């Protein structure tokens, strides 16, 4: 439920990308964020519902592709078409966020923006909302960029990390009974190898990078100008063109020459002042089927709602099955296996190997099976 004034608070949900490691459910024509992966609604729908508790509906934007705009037309209850920002092509998160920043700054020069991936699982919405509200309070002071870190409970090689340095006091409004902490960021680290991930876990000063960011529009604009001056000039050109007849052409021209770059590498690693709020709210980056398997096997209430009477397992352990509605899947004597069955494709994958699903897609492409991608 929205409390207090949120007039100047905005959310940007990034819903581009294909999610090829979740093939065959995720396809070029139906990317993972628009798929009902866990039988409880699409990931983008759940992200919108989650953030709408603290951001007014009219201030929630989705940035996606032209295909994404079409798929959003089927959003349950509808989504404001004027709040859909279309990228001409995918150029990673830095250009994506720059384009969204231009749109929001044009609408509200005093905006505080929450940037969210559309394809992450959050089991405890209330805990998530509380930590985001604290981030809004901190970002509203315009003193720096805020990100959210997740306490690491295993040496995970599939996630990026944030190293913290120096705990800071939580804003007074959130200090009573809060279960999260505030730190300055010392460094960002890319996805590590197994040995490095073990070192990160043992050090206790590394947290998983959730990819959630909160900042005042002035703060992120300054960082674009300082760290990515060419992209900043493009941002200004887009800003000036918004609402004019040349808007679409300017955006397409910019996207024809900008290079793909992540916001972590382009801005966050170079920013002068970055804060991280660390907490736990049942977060998982569902980037591959192994991540889905971990959630399915975790026993967390409400994590996965599998169809009833459509699966039979005998002497099996740690098996995840995503089957086509109306079809029964039976397994005997197998362990640590992922099975994903669709109308036209079947994936059978051993635990720990789903990161190689992209290789299957490369092979299908080479062999001329484009219709299955």
Secondary structure, DSSP 4 states (H G I P E B T S, - for coil): ---S--TTEEEEEE--S--GGGTTTSBTTB-GGGS-TTSS--HHHHHHHHHTTTS-GGGEEEEE-HHHHHHHTT-TT---GGGEEE-SS--HHHHHHHHHHHHHHHH-TT-EEEEEESSEEES-HHHHHHHHHHHHHHHTTTSSEEEEEEE--S--SSS-EEEEEEEEPPPGGG-TT---EEEEEEEEE----HHHHHHHHHHS-EEEEEEEEEEEHHHHHHHHHHH-HHHHHHHHHHHHHTTSTTHHHHHHHHHHHPPP--HIIIIITT-S-EEEEEE-S-EEE--SHHHHHHHHTS--TTS--PPTTSEEEES-EEEEEE--TT--EEEES-EEEEEEE-SS-EEEEETT-GGGHHHHHHHHHHTT-GGG-
